[in-house]
Amino acid sequence: MQLFWHRDDRLRIDLSGKRPMLRIPAELKKGNEDRLLPMSPEFAEFLLKVPAGRRVGRVFRLSNLRIQDARPSVEWVSRIISRIGKAAKVNTAPKTGKVKFASAHDLRRSFGERWARRVMPQVLKQLMRHKSIDTTMKFYVGQNAEKTADALWLAYRQLRDTDLGNTSGNSRPRSASGKKRRKP
């Protein structure tokens, strides 16, 4: 709710480099130093669809707020997101038999789980803004053996089908024509 296009004293979008980033000023962080953080490509693409002339003020404007500069409380935003989860009937605990509708934290967690399958833990640590790699490892890396196995098999099949890789280390090299060379 406090993401801006151009305010140096707030969390803002930084389009000055090769890739869009999030810039957090020192006064908003415990460590008292400016931070530049990567954002997911999907979010960057979403932001870049906004015409350059409209990239002013808040990135997300809440039209139903009476005072645009008022900062919505975390509790208020959490309640709205939970209402949306409930209205959409997004149950985050179906395996337990309980009904728990999606919350802001559930959205964050599902984002982390999706990216855990796509990037290395150190990259995920930065993306999730974890202070310690231990947090990333505990909650996102290796938590779902089935998904990990699926990813392994997909990668294996892609390598095998394109014949670009050798996961077993024992295939013969190919000649320029693509045929396997004979052993000497």
N, C-alpha and C positions, 0 to 999 in steps of 0.2 A: 504494500500500500504506500510505501515511501520510496518508490523507485522513480527517479527523475531522469530526464534527458540531458540536462546541462547544469545542474546545481553542484558546485564543488563542495558544498557543505553537507551533502546528502549522498546516499547510495545512488549511483547513477550509471547510465549506459556510457561506455567509452568506445567510440567508433574510430579512434585516431590511429589504431594499429592495423596489423594484417587481418586480425580477427576481432569481432565484437567481444567486448569484455564487460565485466561489472567492476566498477571502481568504488571502493569503500574508503572514505576519508579517515584519517587518523583519529579524529575526535569521536568517531562512532565505534572504534575498536578498543578492546582492553589493552592491546599491545601498544597503543598510541603510535601506530605507523600506518601510512597509506597502504592499501592492498589492492592489487589488480587480480581479479579472479576470472577464470574461463567460464563460459556459459555453454550450454549444450547447443549443437548446431540447429536443432529444431527451434529452440527459443530465439536464436539469432536470426534465423530465416523469418520467423514470425514478426520480429521487431523491424527487420529491414523492409517489410511490406508497407510500413507506415511511410507515407510520402515525407521527404526531407522537410518540407515546409510545415509539417504538423508535428515535428519532433521537438516540442517545447513543453515545459511544465512536467506534470506527472505522466508517467508512461501509461498508467491505468487510472482513468478518471471514474469516480463513482458518481454517476449522475443523480442518484437519489440522496446524496448527502447535501445538507443545506449549506454548509460552509466547506468549500473545496480545500482550504488549507488545514481544516481540522484533521487530526490524525485519528483514524479509527483505532479503537483498542484491539489488542490481540484477542481478547475474549469475544468481542463483537464479530471480528473476521472469522474466528473459529466456529462460532455459532452459525454464521451464514454458510460456511463450507459444509458443516455437518448437516444443515437443512438441505443443501443441494444433494449431498450423498444419500440422505433419506428419501428425498423426492425421486431421485434416480434409482432408488432401491439397490444401491451398491453395498452389498453385504461383505464385509472384510473378514468374517469368521465363519464361513459356511461349514467348514469341516468339524467345528466344535459343536454344531447344532444351535449355537447362539446367534442372535441377530445383532450385529454391530455395524452401523452404517459408517461409510467413509468419512474420515476427518482430514484436516490439513496434514497431520502427521502421517496418516496412511498414504496420502498422495506423495509426500516426501520419500517415504519408505519404498513405495512402488517405483518411483523414479530411480532410486539407488539400486534396486534389484535389477531393473532393466539395464542400467549402465554397467552393473557388475559383470554382466555377460559380454560386454563389448570392449572394455578397457582394462588395463592392468590396475592392480590395487592402489599403487601410488597415484595414478591419475584419478581414480575414483575418490581417494582421500581428499584431493584438492577440490574436486567437483562437489563433494558433499560437505566441504568445509570442516572436516574433522581435524581436531588438533593432533590426534594420535592415529597412526596406522593401525594400532590395536583395535580401535573402535571400528574402523572400516573392515578389518578382518573378521571381527566378532559378529558383526551384523549383516555383512553383505557378501563376503567371499567364502565360497564353499558351503553355503548353507542349504543348498538344494542339490542333492546328488543326482537326481533325475535330470534337471536342467543342465547340469555340468556334463553329464554323460551325453545328452543330446547334442550339446555344443561340440564335444570331442568327436562324436561320430559325424557330424556335419562337416567339421574341418577335415577329418580324415577322408571322407568321400570326395570333397572338393579337390583335395590334393591328388587323390587317386584318379579321379575322373579327368583332371587336367594334366596329370602325369608330370606336374612341376615339382613335386616333392617326393622324398623317399623317407617315410617315417620308420622303416625297418633298417635302413642303412646297408642293404645288401643287393640292391638292383644294379645292373650294369649300366654304365653311362651310355648315352645315345650319341650316334654320329650326327653330323650336320643334317643328314637327310631324315633324321628322326628314328632310324632303325637302331636297335640295340647292337652295340659292338660285341664282337666275339671275344671270348677270353683268349689271351695270348698263349 
